[in-house]
Amino acid sequence: MADHFTITYAYHFPDSSDMQFDLHLDKATLALPDETRQDLPEWTLLGYETCGICPLDEHAHPHCPVAANLSGVVDKFNKFVSHDKVNVDCIVEERTYTKSTTVQMGLSPLLGIIMTTSGCPILEQLKPMVRFHLPFASLDETIFRMVSMHLVAQYLRKQAGKSAEWTLEGLTRIYGQVGRVNSDFAVRLNGAAQNDVNVNALVNLDAFAMMVPLAADQMLKKITPYFSALMK
């Protein structure tokens, strides 16, 4: 797949069972191919518990693209409980990350990639992060990466002759929209849930979405001394 790059999540459970998900993302657009299942469940329909700020047209998009791409993952994780233990390998082109954690925490970054790259116009604002994916990131790491992404976006906008916003107000606005989608999508996901693991994995993502804009200024002040050589 020369035109794609792959992010793999492999889950190893205490009973020696394994699950693996290979996400083949378009190198040029970071888009995840649409789910081609013909038997998509009712909860994937765009009109089912539609997110309040969803801009998609139901006639052009009969299924929520995020729900469609998540449906297979949700089905496979429905048999687990949030605090079940698992060893997770995240394999990207450059390296492999490994973590022993709970199922809900191990599932969260996989959900995050799929939700961001499936074609949701709101969530795809975070798509640049996917190419430099850092699983199991701390809040400080997430803030640094998000602020960096935001400022790179402003530089590229300026280079393209568009208006640029050099404060964090735009980032706060994006995360406000993302938080609304996460909250509404959790309601949709409840329609598919047999256990709590899928919803709780999404709740973990939403917690970060809420905390990033609140903690960004404090975190940036904390790391300001690191930039002393660049501020002379």
Phi, psi and omega in degrees: 000076185296331182270006183230157166233154191242136168246123183249133171245119179243130184245128182240116188261158183301336179275012179076006174277157183223153169223143180223138178234121179254113180261110182264102185261140178296127184296327184279324188244348186065017181280141173268130181303147180297144173296129185257011178301140178269347185248040181300137183289165185301326185291352177270350179298139182300326182281357180272112180047052182300138176300141186299332181250020180295124180266001185282150178267131186295331180287321179281333182229081181298333177244144171298122184297327178292312181298320180299316181285338179272343192301318180294321178294315180301316180302317185286335181264357182296339183277354184260162173252148188310319188264011169300149182270151179202149169258129186242131170249128171248117186248119175243177185299325188272333187192177176237134175252142181226139179209138170265124188202191174271161181299318182296321179286327178287332180278331186307310182293329176295314177301319182300317179295312183297317182295325184282333189250007187268354177110010174286120183298336179279308185289335183290353173297339178265004187299326179304334180296332188295323183295335179241050186301133176232097182289153176059033183290148173284170178297318179298317178297319180295317179297314181300316181292320181291316178297318178299315179300316182298316182288326174296320178299320179293321177299315180294323176298317180296318178298331180270007179080017180260167177292147180236148183236106190266008172261180179267008181298321179295321178295320177297320179296316179300314182292332174296317178293317179298319179299321179294318178295316179302315181296315180291323181293331177298325176295315176301315184295331177301332179290343180254349190281131169257333172231181187270357193293317182295315180295317181293327176297322177289323178300322177300317177297318182293326178299319177294320180300325179283326187278330185303306181292331181289325186260355188298310183300317181296318180294320180294323176297321181297324184264001181307318179301335180297337186260015187302321181294336182267357185249008180284000000 
